[in-house]
Amino acid sequence: MRVAIIGEKPLLASAFIRNLPVAFPESRGTVPVTVFANPIVHLNPLFSYPRGLSWSDYPWVGEPVYKPISLTSWLKPRYTLPDPDGRWRDLPGQEPCEGFANAEERAVNAVRGADLILVAMAYNPSNILTVHRLLGQLFQEGVPDGRVGYPLIFRSDDEAIMRVDDEGIVECIRKARDGWPPFAETKLFLPYAMARRRFDYCFGVNALAVLGRTMREAGLEVRDYVPSKHALQLLYTFRTHPKMTESLLVHIMWNWKGTGKYRQRGWWNAFGSPASRTTIIEQLVTSGLVERASDERGTLSLSAAGKRFLDLLHPDCEDPDLTFRLPAWCHLPIEESHPKIDRYIRTFFGKQKRFLSRNGASVPVQA
């Protein structure tokens, strides 16, 4: 029996490898396992933005378009085999595929030829959409529901709990092998993820043009970066907290309160993921919007250009409750969520475009 494990991260894939012989006693010493241990992958970097738009085309809304997933860089196969004592080793004569010219072909064949495909990823809408896109690219004739198991290692109540203990992993693998939860049920999460991606895509398309021009008006050089929806709102916190350490800023992102109108739900409404928060801060510094002091605490504050950038934004661009409203929209049926998202994008960037046209040359540079 061939088992392919598509892992969100090496640590999680290793936990599955370690416990597979326990969950599958009959596999000891007999089951080759292909492991795809990759870093966390989201679909945003795979957006393919429209080309040839003119200034009059903004604000723009439309369906996200994605670049094909590069299997060579996304999938990193290893062929392993359990010893009788449960330890795992590479199969004789089968080397890891990294660096081989036919790595993509071997990766595709390994997954397509697996009797069981286990998805070792957190059970959330973003990952589910990624998995469906990956398997849809591998199985163009249709994803084989009966051969795919997505162990429910992650449950989302008011707090996030990921089961990575050996006992929990074994239980989840056994249930997945027996068809629970059915892979077909993951499609129930797709409308949420598709709405979220629609917002991110449309925000990115418009931000590159409208916020990019705003940054240039503020005297900043625009390369490939403009503030994301989270980074933009984070900039406004410097008006109430002019000087902050990075740890304080991360704490604010994790405990985002907005205006107080909405109930906080811990991780659900936090700004960004634990892996992305420091990246968001670093990008603000690299872009010149925020500057880091040379003191031992590395105190962060708005740069002069960052202050001017905020002054060039329409007052309604400050929307601290967006991180609460967006999940609420995404929980709606697509026929309701998409119009709300499109209306927000058109209003947000329409106001900013008009505001910039009227005030761009009149806002003074602040020290």
URWOKA-V658899 format. One record per pair of residues at least 24 apart in sequence whose C-alpha atoms are under 10 Angstrom apart, sorted by the first residue. I is the first residue (numbers start at 0). J is the second residue. D is the distance in Angstrom with one decimal. If there is no record, write none. Layout:
BEGIN
{{I/J/D} {I/J/D}}
END
This chain:
BEGIN
{{0/25/9.7} {0/26/7.7} {0/29/7.9} {0/30/5.6} {0/31/7.3} {0/32/8.7} {0/113/7.7} {0/114/6.0} {0/115/7.9} {1/26/9.6} {1/29/9.4} {1/30/6.0} {1/31/5.6} {1/32/6.0} {1/33/7.8} {1/109/8.6} {1/110/9.1} {1/112/7.5} {1/113/4.9} {1/114/5.2} {1/115/6.6} {1/116/8.6} {2/26/10.0} {2/30/7.4} {2/31/6.9} {2/32/5.0} {2/33/6.4} {2/34/8.4} {2/109/9.0} {2/110/8.3} {2/112/8.9} {2/113/5.3} {2/114/6.0} {2/115/4.9} {2/116/5.8} {2/117/7.2} {2/146/9.7} {2/147/9.9} {3/31/8.8} {3/32/5.8} {3/33/4.7} {3/34/5.9} {3/35/7.6} {3/76/9.2} {3/77/9.9} {3/78/9.5} {3/106/10.0} {3/109/7.3} {3/110/5.9} {3/111/9.0} {3/112/8.8} {3/113/5.8} {3/114/8.0} {3/115/6.4} {3/116/4.7} {3/117/6.1} {3/118/8.4} {3/147/9.4} {4/32/7.4} {4/33/6.2} {4/34/4.8} {4/35/5.9} {4/36/8.0} {4/76/9.3} {4/110/8.6} {4/113/9.5} {4/115/8.5} {4/116/5.9} {4/117/4.8} {4/118/5.9} {4/119/6.5} {4/120/9.7} {4/147/9.9} {4/148/9.6} {5/33/8.5} {5/34/6.3} {5/35/4.8} {5/36/6.5} {5/37/8.1} {5/74/8.1} {5/75/9.4} {5/76/9.2} {5/110/9.0} {5/116/7.4} {5/117/6.3} {5/118/5.0} {5/119/5.7} {5/120/7.6} {5/130/8.9} {5/149/9.8} {6/34/7.2} {6/35/5.6} {6/36/4.7} {6/37/6.2} {6/38/8.3} {6/39/8.9} {6/74/9.2} {6/75/9.8} {6/117/8.4} {6/118/6.3} {6/119/4.5} {6/120/5.8} {6/121/9.4} {7/35/8.4} {7/36/6.5} {7/37/5.8} {7/38/6.0} {7/39/5.5} {7/40/7.5} {7/118/8.2} {7/119/6.1} {7/120/4.8} {7/121/7.5} {7/126/8.5} {8/35/8.8} {8/36/5.5} {8/37/5.2} {8/38/4.9} {8/39/6.1} {8/40/9.2} {8/119/8.3} {8/120/7.8} {8/121/9.9} {9/34/9.2} {9/35/8.3} {9/36/4.7} {9/37/6.3} {9/38/7.3} {9/39/9.6} {9/119/9.7} {10/36/8.3} {10/37/9.8} {10/38/9.8} {10/119/10.0} {10/163/9.3} {11/36/8.2} {11/37/9.9} {11/119/6.5} {11/120/7.5} {11/121/9.3} {11/163/7.3} {11/168/9.6} {12/36/5.9} {12/37/8.8} {12/117/9.8} {12/118/9.0} {12/119/6.1} {12/120/8.5} {13/87/10.0} {13/119/9.5} {14/119/9.0} {14/163/7.1} {14/164/8.1} {14/165/7.2} {14/168/7.3} {14/169/9.4} {15/117/8.9} {15/118/9.6} {15/119/7.1} {15/163/9.0} {15/165/8.6} {15/168/6.8} {15/169/8.0} {15/171/9.8} {15/172/8.1} {16/79/8.8} {16/80/9.4} {16/81/8.7} {16/85/9.5} {16/86/9.1} {16/87/7.7} {17/81/8.8} {17/85/7.4} {17/86/7.3} {17/87/7.6} {17/165/8.3} {17/168/9.5} {17/169/9.5} {18/85/8.4} {18/86/9.9} {18/164/9.8} {18/165/6.5} {18/166/8.5} {18/167/9.8} {18/168/6.9} {18/169/5.9} {18/170/9.7} {18/172/8.6} {19/81/8.9} {19/85/8.9} {19/165/10.0} {19/168/8.7} {19/169/7.1} {19/172/7.6} {19/173/9.1} {20/80/9.9} {20/81/7.2} {20/82/9.4} {20/83/9.2} {20/84/9.4} {20/85/6.4} {20/86/9.1} {20/87/9.7} {20/169/9.1} {21/85/8.1} {21/165/9.5} {21/166/9.6} {21/168/9.9} {21/169/6.8} {21/170/9.7} {21/172/9.6} {21/173/9.3} {22/166/9.7} {22/168/8.6} {22/169/5.2} {22/170/7.4} {22/171/8.8} {22/172/6.4} {22/173/5.7} {22/174/9.4} {22/176/9.0} {23/169/8.9} {23/172/8.7} {23/173/7.7} {23/176/9.1} {24/85/9.9} {26/80/9.2} {26/81/7.8} {26/82/9.9} {26/83/9.6} {26/85/9.8} {27/80/8.3} {27/81/5.7} {27/82/6.6} {27/83/5.8} {27/84/8.2} {27/85/6.9} {27/86/9.5} {27/87/9.9} {28/80/6.4} {28/81/5.0} {28/82/5.2} {28/83/5.6} {28/84/8.8} {28/85/8.2} {28/86/9.5} {28/87/9.2} {29/80/7.2} {29/81/7.4} {29/82/8.7} {29/83/9.2} {30/79/8.5} {30/80/6.2} {30/81/7.2} {31/77/9.9} {31/78/6.6} {31/79/5.8} {31/80/5.1} {31/81/7.9} {31/87/10.0} {31/88/10.0} {31/89/9.1} {31/90/7.5} {31/113/9.7} {32/76/9.5} {32/77/7.9} {32/78/5.8} {32/79/5.3} {32/80/6.3} {32/81/8.6} {32/87/9.6} {32/89/9.4} {32/90/9.2} {32/109/9.3} {32/113/8.8} {32/115/9.9} {32/116/9.9} {33/75/9.4} {33/76/6.0} {33/77/5.5} {33/78/4.8} {33/79/6.5} {33/80/9.1} {33/89/10.0} {33/95/9.6} {33/106/8.8} {33/109/6.9} {33/110/7.9} {33/113/8.5} {33/116/9.4} {34/74/8.7} {34/75/7.5} {34/76/5.4} {34/77/5.3} {34/78/6.8} {34/79/7.8} {34/95/9.8} {34/106/9.8} {34/109/9.6} {34/110/9.6} {34/116/10.0} {34/117/9.6} {34/119/9.9} {35/73/8.4} {35/74/5.3} {35/75/5.0} {35/76/4.8} {35/77/6.9} {35/78/9.5} {35/106/8.7} {35/110/9.5} {35/118/9.7} {35/119/9.4} {36/73/8.9} {36/74/7.1} {36/75/6.1} {36/76/7.3} {36/77/8.6} {36/119/9.1} {37/72/8.7} {37/73/6.5} {37/74/6.5} {37/75/6.6} {37/76/9.3} {38/73/8.4} {38/74/9.7} {39/73/9.8} {39/120/9.0} {39/126/9.0} {39/274/9.1} {40/73/8.1} {40/125/9.4} {40/126/8.1} {40/129/7.9} {41/125/7.1} {41/126/7.3} {41/128/9.1} {41/129/6.9} {42/66/9.2} {42/68/9.2} {42/125/8.0} {42/126/8.9} {42/128/8.4} {42/129/6.5} {42/132/9.2} {42/196/8.0} {42/200/9.9} {43/196/7.4} {43/199/7.4} {43/200/7.4} {43/203/9.3} {45/69/9.7} {46/196/9.4} {46/199/9.4} {46/200/7.0} {46/203/9.2} {46/204/9.7} {47/200/8.9} {47/204/9.6} {48/200/7.9} {48/201/9.1} {48/203/8.3} {48/204/6.3} {48/205/10.0} {48/207/9.9} {49/204/7.7} {50/204/9.8} {52/204/9.8} {52/208/9.3} {53/208/9.2} {54/205/10.0} {54/208/7.7} {54/209/8.5} {54/352/9.3} {55/352/9.9} {56/205/9.6} {57/204/9.0} {57/205/6.6} {57/206/9.8} {57/208/8.0} {57/209/7.9} {57/344/10.0} {57/345/8.2} {57/348/7.6} {57/349/7.4} {57/352/8.1} {58/201/8.9} {58/202/9.4} {58/204/8.8} {58/205/6.1} {58/206/9.4} {58/208/9.3} {58/209/8.4} {58/341/9.6} {58/344/7.1} {58/345/5.3} {58/346/8.2} {58/347/8.5} {58/348/5.7} {58/349/5.8} {58/350/9.4} {58/351/9.6} {58/352/8.2} {59/201/7.0} {59/202/8.9} {59/204/7.4} {59/205/6.5} {59/341/8.7} {59/344/7.9} {59/345/7.0} {59/348/8.8} {59/349/9.4} {60/197/8.7} {60/198/9.0} {60/200/8.6} {60/201/5.5} {60/202/8.6} {60/204/8.4} {60/205/8.4} {60/337/10.0} {60/340/9.1} {60/341/6.2} {60/342/9.1} {60/344/7.4} {60/345/7.5} {61/197/7.7} {61/198/9.6} {61/200/8.4} {61/201/6.8} {61/204/9.7} {61/337/9.7} {61/341/8.2} {62/193/9.4} {62/194/9.7} {62/196/9.1} {62/197/6.3} {62/198/9.5} {62/200/8.0} {62/201/8.1} {62/337/9.7} {63/193/8.7} {63/194/9.9} {63/196/7.1} {63/197/5.8} {63/198/9.0} {63/199/8.8} {63/200/5.8} {63/201/7.6} {63/204/9.9} {64/197/9.5} {64/200/8.3} {65/132/9.7} {65/200/9.7} {67/132/9.2} {67/133/9.0} {67/136/8.1} {68/129/9.7} {68/132/8.3} {68/133/7.0} {68/136/7.9} {68/137/9.9} {69/103/8.3} {69/133/9.6} {70/102/8.4} {70/103/5.6} {70/104/8.7} {70/106/7.4} {70/107/7.8} {70/133/8.7} {70/136/9.6} {70/137/9.3} {71/96/9.1} {71/97/8.0} {71/98/9.0} {71/99/9.3} {71/100/9.3} {71/101/8.8} {71/102/6.1} {71/103/4.8} {71/104/8.6} {71/105/9.5} {71/106/7.7} {71/107/9.5} {72/97/8.7} {72/98/10.0} {72/102/9.3} {72/103/8.5} {73/103/9.4} {73/106/9.9} {73/133/9.6} {74/102/8.9} {74/103/7.9} {74/106/6.8} {74/107/9.0} {75/102/8.3} {75/103/9.1} {75/106/7.7} {76/102/8.3} {76/103/9.5} {76/105/8.5} {76/106/6.3} {76/107/9.9} {76/109/8.5} {76/110/9.7} {77/106/9.4} {78/109/9.5} {106/137/9.8} {107/134/10.0} {107/136/9.7} {107/137/6.6} {107/138/9.4} {108/137/9.1} {110/134/9.1} {110/137/8.0} {110/138/9.5} {111/137/7.2} {111/138/7.4} {111/143/9.5} {111/146/9.9} {113/146/8.0} {113/147/9.5} {114/145/9.5} {114/146/6.2} {114/147/8.7} {115/143/9.8} {115/145/8.4} {115/146/4.9} {115/147/5.9} {115/148/7.1} {115/175/9.8} {115/176/7.9} {116/143/9.5} {116/144/9.7} {116/145/9.5} {116/146/6.0} {116/147/4.7} {116/148/6.0} {116/149/8.3} {116/175/9.9} {116/176/9.5} {117/146/8.6} {117/147/6.0} {117/148/4.8} {117/149/5.9} {117/150/7.3} {117/172/8.0} {117/175/7.9} {117/176/8.5} {118/147/7.5} {118/148/6.2} {118/149/4.8} {118/150/6.8} {118/151/9.5} {118/172/9.7} {118/175/9.5} {118/182/10.0} {119/148/9.1} {119/149/7.0} {119/150/7.0} {119/151/9.1} {119/152/8.2} {119/168/9.6} {119/172/9.4} {120/149/7.9} {120/150/8.2} {120/151/8.9} {120/152/7.8} {120/153/8.5} {120/161/10.0} {121/149/9.1} {121/150/8.8} {121/151/7.7} {121/152/6.4} {121/153/5.4} {121/154/8.6} {121/160/9.9} {121/161/7.4} {121/162/9.4} {122/149/7.8} {122/150/7.9} {122/151/6.1} {122/152/6.6} {122/153/5.2} {122/154/7.0} {122/155/8.6} {122/161/9.0} {122/185/8.8} {122/188/9.7} {123/151/9.6} {123/153/7.6} {123/154/8.3} {123/155/8.1} {123/185/9.1} {123/188/7.7} {123/189/9.8} {123/191/9.9} {123/192/8.8} {124/185/8.3} {124/186/9.2} {124/187/9.0} {124/188/5.3} {124/189/6.4} {124/190/8.6} {124/191/6.6} {124/192/5.0} {124/193/8.6} {124/195/9.2} {125/188/8.7} {125/189/8.4} {125/191/8.6} {125/192/5.5} {125/193/8.6} {125/195/8.5} {125/196/8.5} {126/188/9.9} {126/189/9.9} {126/192/8.7} {127/182/9.9} {127/185/6.7} {127/186/8.1} {127/187/9.8} {127/188/7.2} {127/189/7.2} {127/192/8.0} {128/185/8.8} {128/186/8.5} {128/188/8.0} {128/189/6.0} {128/190/9.3} {128/191/9.4} {128/192/6.3} {128/193/7.6} {128/196/9.5} {129/189/9.9} {129/192/9.3} {130/185/9.9} {131/185/8.9} {131/186/8.5} {131/189/8.9} {142/182/9.6} {142/183/9.4} {143/182/9.1} {143/183/9.5} {144/178/9.3} {144/181/7.7} {144/182/5.7} {144/183/6.2} {144/184/9.8} {145/176/9.4} {145/177/9.8} {145/178/7.5} {145/181/8.2} {145/182/7.7} {145/183/8.9} {146/175/10.0} {146/176/8.8} {146/178/9.0} {146/182/8.9} {147/175/8.3} {147/176/8.5} {147/178/8.5} {147/181/8.6} {147/182/6.4} {147/183/9.3} {148/172/8.0} {148/173/9.7} {148/174/8.7} {148/175/4.9} {148/176/6.3} {148/177/8.6} {148/178/6.8} {148/179/7.7} {148/180/7.8} {148/181/7.4} {148/182/6.2} {148/183/9.9} {149/174/9.4} {149/175/6.2} {149/176/9.1} {149/178/8.9} {149/179/8.1} {149/180/7.1} {149/181/7.9} {149/182/6.3} {149/183/9.9} {149/185/8.5} {150/174/7.2} {150/175/5.2} {150/176/8.6} {150/178/9.3} {150/179/7.6} {150/180/7.2} {150/181/9.5} {150/182/9.2} {151/175/7.9} {151/179/8.3} {151/180/7.1} {155/266/9.5} {155/267/8.5} {156/264/9.0} {156/265/9.9} {156/266/9.9} {156/267/9.1} {157/263/9.3} {157/264/5.8} {157/265/6.7} {157/266/8.0} {157/267/7.6} {158/264/7.5} {158/265/6.3} {158/266/6.5} {158/267/7.7} {159/265/8.6} {159/266/7.0} {159/267/8.4} {188/329/10.0} {188/330/9.1} {189/333/9.8} {190/329/7.3} {190/330/7.8} {190/331/8.2} {190/332/6.9} {190/333/6.1} {190/334/9.8} {190/336/9.0} {190/337/9.9} {191/326/8.1} {191/327/9.5} {191/328/8.5} {191/329/4.7} {191/330/5.6} {191/331/7.6} {191/332/8.2} {191/333/8.0} {191/336/8.8} {192/326/9.8} {192/329/7.4} {192/330/9.2} {193/329/8.2} {193/333/8.4} {193/336/9.8} {193/337/9.3} {194/325/9.1} {194/326/9.2} {194/328/8.0} {194/329/5.4} {194/330/8.5} {194/331/9.0} {194/332/9.2} {194/333/7.0} {194/335/9.9} {194/336/6.6} {194/337/6.4} {194/339/10.0} {194/340/7.9} {195/325/7.7} {195/326/7.8} {195/328/8.8} {195/329/6.2} {195/330/9.6} {195/336/9.4} {195/337/9.4} {195/340/9.0} {196/329/9.7} {197/329/9.8} {197/336/9.8} {197/337/7.7} {197/340/7.9} {197/341/8.8} {198/228/9.6} {198/325/8.5} {198/329/9.4} {198/336/9.9} {198/337/8.4} {198/339/9.9} {198/340/6.2} {198/341/7.8} {198/343/9.1} {198/344/7.8} {199/227/8.6} {199/228/8.0} {199/340/9.9} {201/340/8.9} {201/341/8.1} {201/344/7.1} {201/345/9.4} {202/227/7.9} {202/228/7.4} {202/340/9.7} {202/341/9.7} {202/343/9.7} {202/344/6.6} {202/345/9.6} {202/347/9.4} {202/348/8.7} {203/227/7.3} {203/228/8.6} {205/344/8.3} {205/345/9.2} {205/347/9.8} {205/348/7.0} {205/349/9.7} {205/352/10.0} {206/344/10.0} {206/348/7.9} {208/348/9.8} {208/352/9.6} {209/348/7.0} {209/349/9.2} {209/351/7.4} {209/352/6.3} {209/355/8.7} {210/308/9.1} {210/311/9.7} {210/312/8.7} {210/348/8.6} {210/351/8.3} {210/352/8.8} {210/355/9.6} {212/352/9.3} {212/355/8.7} {212/359/9.6} {213/307/9.4} {213/308/6.6} {213/309/9.2} {213/310/9.9} {213/311/6.7} {213/312/7.7} {213/351/8.9} {213/352/8.9} {213/355/7.1} {213/356/9.9} {213/359/7.8} {214/286/9.5} {214/287/9.8} {214/288/8.8} {214/304/8.3} {214/305/8.5} {214/307/8.8} {214/308/6.1} {214/309/9.4} {214/311/8.7} {214/312/9.9} {215/304/9.6} {215/308/8.9} {216/304/9.4} {216/307/8.7} {216/308/7.8} {216/311/8.2} {216/355/8.8} {216/359/6.6} {216/360/7.7} {216/362/9.6} {217/288/9.6} {217/303/8.9} {217/304/5.6} {217/305/7.6} {217/306/8.5} {217/307/5.5} {217/308/5.2} {217/309/8.9} {217/310/8.9} {217/311/7.5} {217/359/8.5} {217/360/9.6} {217/362/9.0} {217/363/9.5} {217/364/7.9} {218/287/9.6} {218/303/9.5} {218/304/6.3} {218/305/9.2} {218/307/8.5} {218/308/8.5} {218/364/9.2} {219/286/7.6} {219/287/6.9} {219/288/7.9} {219/304/6.7} {219/305/8.6} {219/307/9.9} {219/308/8.7} {220/286/7.7} {220/287/8.4} {221/286/7.8} {221/287/9.8} {222/286/8.6} {223/286/9.7} {224/282/8.0} {224/283/9.2} {224/285/9.5} {224/286/7.2} {225/282/9.1} {225/283/8.9} {225/286/8.1} {226/279/8.6} {226/282/8.4} {226/283/7.5} {226/286/8.9} {226/288/9.3} {227/279/8.4} {227/283/9.9} {228/270/9.6} {228/271/9.9} {228/316/10.0} {228/318/9.5} {228/321/8.5} {228/322/8.8} {229/269/9.8} {229/270/6.3} {229/271/7.1} {229/276/9.5} {229/279/8.1} {229/319/9.3} {229/321/8.9} {229/322/7.9} {230/270/8.9} {230/271/9.3} {230/276/9.4} {230/279/6.2} {230/280/7.7} {230/282/8.8} {230/283/7.4} {231/279/9.9} {231/283/9.3} {231/309/9.1} {231/316/8.5} {231/317/8.1} {231/318/9.2} {231/319/9.7} {232/257/9.7} {232/270/9.6} {232/316/8.2} {232/317/6.3} {232/318/6.7} {232/319/6.2} {232/320/9.3} {232/321/8.8} {232/322/9.5} {233/270/8.8} {233/279/9.2} {233/280/8.9} {233/283/9.6} {233/317/9.5} {233/319/8.6} {234/280/9.7} {234/283/8.5} {234/288/8.3} {234/289/8.2} {234/300/9.4} {234/301/7.8} {234/305/8.2} {234/306/9.2} {234/308/9.8} {234/309/7.9} {234/317/9.3} {235/301/9.5} {235/306/9.6} {235/309/7.6} {235/316/9.7} {235/317/7.0} {235/318/9.3} {235/319/8.7} {236/301/9.9} {236/317/9.9} {236/319/9.4} {237/289/9.3} {237/299/8.9} {237/300/6.6} {237/301/6.5} {237/305/9.9} {237/306/9.3} {238/300/9.4} {238/301/8.5} {238/306/8.9} {238/309/9.5} {240/299/9.9} {240/300/8.5} {240/301/9.9} {241/298/9.8} {241/299/8.1} {241/300/5.7} {241/301/7.1} {242/291/9.6} {242/292/9.6} {242/298/6.3} {242/299/5.6} {242/300/4.9} {242/301/8.1} {243/291/9.6} {243/296/9.3} {243/297/8.8} {243/298/5.5} {243/299/5.2} {243/300/6.6} {243/301/9.9} {244/291/9.0} {244/292/9.7} {244/296/6.5} {244/297/6.5} {244/298/4.7} {244/299/5.8} {244/300/8.8} {245/276/9.9} {245/277/8.0} {245/280/7.7} {245/281/9.5} {245/291/9.3} {245/296/8.4} {245/297/7.5} {245/298/7.1} {245/299/6.9} {246/277/9.2} {246/296/9.6} {246/298/9.8} {247/298/9.9} {247/299/9.9} {248/276/9.0} {248/277/9.2} {248/280/8.3} {248/299/8.8} {249/273/8.9} {249/276/6.5} {249/277/7.3} {249/279/9.7} {249/280/8.5} {250/276/9.8} {252/276/7.5} {255/319/8.6} {255/320/9.2} {255/322/8.6} {255/323/9.5} {256/319/8.0} {256/320/8.1} {256/322/9.5} {256/323/9.2} {257/318/8.2} {257/319/4.6} {257/320/4.9} {257/321/8.1} {257/322/8.0} {257/323/8.0} {258/318/8.9} {258/319/6.4} {258/320/6.4} {259/319/9.4} {259/320/8.3} {260/320/7.9} {260/323/9.3} {261/320/7.6} {261/322/9.9} {261/323/6.7} {261/324/8.5} {262/323/8.4} {263/323/8.1} {264/323/9.2} {267/322/9.1} {267/323/8.7} {267/326/8.4} {268/320/9.6} {268/321/9.5} {268/322/5.9} {268/323/5.9} {268/324/9.3} {268/325/9.4} {268/326/8.1} {269/322/7.5} {269/323/9.0} {270/322/7.1} {270/323/10.0} {271/322/9.5} {302/365/9.3} {302/366/8.3} {303/364/7.2} {303/365/5.8} {303/366/5.2} {304/364/7.5} {304/365/7.8} {304/366/8.5} {305/364/9.9} {305/365/9.3} {306/364/8.1} {306/365/6.7} {306/366/8.3} {307/362/7.4} {307/363/7.4} {307/364/5.8} {307/365/6.3} {307/366/9.0} {308/359/9.9} {308/362/9.5} {308/364/9.3} {310/358/9.5} {310/359/9.4} {310/362/7.0} {310/363/8.8} {310/364/9.2} {310/365/9.3} {311/351/8.5} {311/354/7.8} {311/355/6.5} {311/356/10.0} {311/358/7.1} {311/359/6.5} {311/360/9.4} {311/361/9.3} {311/362/6.9} {311/363/9.6} {312/350/9.1} {312/351/6.2} {312/352/9.1} {312/354/7.3} {312/355/7.3} {312/358/9.4} {312/359/9.3} {313/347/8.7} {313/348/9.3} {313/349/9.9} {313/350/6.6} {313/351/5.3} {313/352/8.7} {313/353/8.7} {313/354/5.9} {313/355/7.8} {313/358/9.6} {314/350/9.2} {314/351/8.8} {314/354/9.3} {315/346/9.5} {315/347/7.4} {315/350/7.9} {315/351/8.4} {316/346/9.8} {316/347/6.5} {316/348/8.5} {316/350/8.4} {316/351/7.4} {317/347/9.8} {318/347/9.8}}
END
